[in-house]
Amino acid sequence: MSGLRNYFAYGSNLHPERLESRIGACEIIGVARLESAVLCFHKVGLDCSGKCDIVFREKETLGVWGVVYQISSEQKNILDQHESLGAGYQILETSVVTRQQQVLPVYTYQAMLDFIDPSLKPFDWYHELVLQGALFHGFSPDYLAQLQGISRMPEHNPERAATHQRLLKTIRDSLKTDPAE
C-alpha cells in the first residue's frame, strides 16, 4: 500500500536536500505553523547531543514553524527508522496552519518523555541544518533570530562532522536558487 501522508518537518529535516537524502524525492506542500508550541533542542540523540522537539504551551507563542511534505507510506517507514521511532520519538497526529491560513492534518515526531534532557545542546552542524532549512523556506526574521540564539556545541567526532559539512555545503549551494513557496 502506498498511501500518501502529510509530514510536518520542523527540525533537521526542514531542508529538502536533507529529507530527500534520507527518503528520496517528496513533494513540498507548503510552510506551516504548529500553534501553541515551542521548539526545544532537548531530545536525547543517539550521539548524546540535543535534537529538536516540540513542546505545547498554554500561553501565546510564535508557534513552531515547519514545512509540510507529502510522503509515501514507504518513505514514512524509512523516516521512522531515521527518527528512532519508539526509541526516542513518538508519532504526533496534529494539525498545522499554512501561510494561506489552510488547516492541514499532519503527522510529526515528538520526543518521548524518557528521552528529554533540558541540559543538552545541539551540535553545531545539526543546528546549522535547522537554520538552513528555515532560511530556505523564508521563515520570519523573528523566528530566524530565535533559532540563531540557540546555544550549540562543536561536534567531537571528525567523521560525523565531515559527513554533515558536505551535506551543509550542498544545502548552502541550494540557497542560490529560489526557495519553494
C-alpha positions in Angstrom: 0.0 0.0 0.0 1.5 3.4 -1.0 -0.9 5.9 0.7 0.4 9.5 1.0 0.9 11.3 4.3 1.4 14.9 5.2 4.6 15.0 7.2 5.4 18.2 9.2 9.2 18.8 9.4 10.4 21.3 11.9 13.9 20.3 12.7 16.9 18.9 10.7 14.5 17.6 8.0 13.3 21.1 7.1 15.5 21.4 4.1 14.5 19.2 1.1 18.2 18.2 0.5 18.3 16.7 4.0 15.0 15.0 3.8 15.5 13.7 0.3 18.9 12.3 1.2 17.1 10.2 3.7 13.9 9.1 2.0 14.1 10.1 -1.7 12.1 12.7 -3.6 9.0 14.1 -2.0 6.6 17.0 -2.6 6.6 20.2 -0.6 3.0 21.2 0.2 4.0 24.4 2.0 5.3 26.3 5.0 3.0 26.0 8.1 2.9 26.7 11.8 2.1 24.4 14.7 0.3 26.7 17.1 0.7 26.9 20.9 4.1 25.1 20.6 7.7 26.0 21.1 10.8 24.5 19.6 13.3 22.9 22.0 16.6 21.2 21.4 16.3 18.8 24.4 15.6 15.4 22.8 18.5 13.0 23.5 20.1 12.0 20.2 21.9 8.7 19.5 25.0 10.8 19.6 24.1 12.2 23.0 23.5 15.7 21.7 20.3 17.7 21.7 17.8 17.2 18.9 14.6 19.1 18.0 11.4 18.6 19.8 8.1 20.4 20.1 6.5 21.3 23.4 3.0 22.6 23.7 2.4 25.7 25.9 -0.8 27.3 27.1 0.5 30.9 26.6 0.8 32.6 23.2 3.9 31.7 21.4 5.4 32.2 17.9 4.5 28.6 17.3 6.8 26.1 15.7 7.3 26.8 12.0 8.0 24.0 9.6 7.2 22.5 6.2 4.6 20.1 5.2 5.9 17.4 2.9 3.8 14.8 1.2 5.5 11.4 1.5 4.5 7.8 0.8 3.9 5.1 3.4 7.2 3.5 2.3 9.1 6.8 2.8 7.4 7.2 6.3 8.7 3.8 7.3 12.2 4.8 6.3 11.9 8.1 8.1 10.6 6.3 11.2 13.9 4.4 11.3 16.0 7.6 11.0 14.0 9.2 13.7 14.3 6.2 16.1 10.5 5.8 16.3 9.6 4.2 19.6 13.1 4.7 21.0 13.3 8.4 21.2 10.5 9.9 19.2 6.8 9.0 19.0 4.3 10.0 16.3 2.1 13.0 17.0 -1.0 13.4 14.8 -2.0 17.1 14.8 -2.9 20.0 12.5 -0.9 22.9 11.2 -1.9 26.2 9.7 -0.3 27.2 6.3 0.7 30.7 5.3 -2.5 30.8 3.3 -4.5 30.0 6.5 -5.4 26.5 5.4 -5.6 23.9 8.2 -3.8 20.7 7.3 -3.8 17.4 9.2 -0.2 16.2 9.6 1.9 13.8 11.5 5.2 14.7 13.0 7.7 13.4 15.6 7.7 14.4 19.2 10.2 13.3 21.9 9.2 10.6 24.3 9.4 11.8 27.9 12.2 9.3 28.8 14.4 10.9 26.0 14.2 14.5 27.2 17.2 16.2 28.9 16.9 20.1 29.2 20.7 20.4 29.7 21.5 19.2 26.2 22.8 21.4 23.3 22.7 20.6 19.6 25.9 20.0 17.7 26.8 23.0 15.5 26.1 21.0 12.3 22.7 19.9 13.5 21.8 23.5 14.5 23.0 24.7 11.0 20.8 22.1 9.3 17.7 23.5 11.1 18.8 27.1 10.4 19.5 26.5 6.7 16.1 24.8 6.3 14.4 27.8 7.9 16.3 30.2 5.6 15.5 28.1 2.5 11.7 28.3 3.3 11.8 32.0 4.1 10.8 31.9 7.8 10.2 35.2 9.5 13.1 37.3 10.9 11.7 36.8 14.4 11.8 33.0 14.1 15.2 33.1 12.5 16.5 35.2 15.4 15.1 32.8 17.8 16.9 29.9 16.1 20.2 31.8 15.9 20.0 32.4 19.6 20.2 28.7 20.4 23.3 27.7 22.2 25.3 24.9 20.5 28.4 22.9 20.8 31.1 21.7 18.4 31.0 18.2 17.0 33.6 15.9 18.6 33.5 13.1 16.0 35.6 14.3 12.9 34.0 11.7 10.6 30.4 12.7 11.5 31.4 16.4 11.3 32.8 15.9 7.8 29.8 14.0 6.6 27.4 16.7 7.7 29.6 19.5 6.5 29.4 18.0 3.0 25.6 18.0 3.2 25.6 21.5 4.5 27.7 22.7 1.6 25.1 21.2 -0.8 22.4 22.9 1.2 24.1 26.3 1.2 24.6 26.0 -2.6 20.9 25.3 -3.0 20.1 28.7 -1.3 21.3 30.3 -4.5 18.0 29.0 -6.1 14.5 30.3 -5.3 13.0 28.7 -2.2 9.9 26.6 -2.6 6.7 28.5 -1.9 
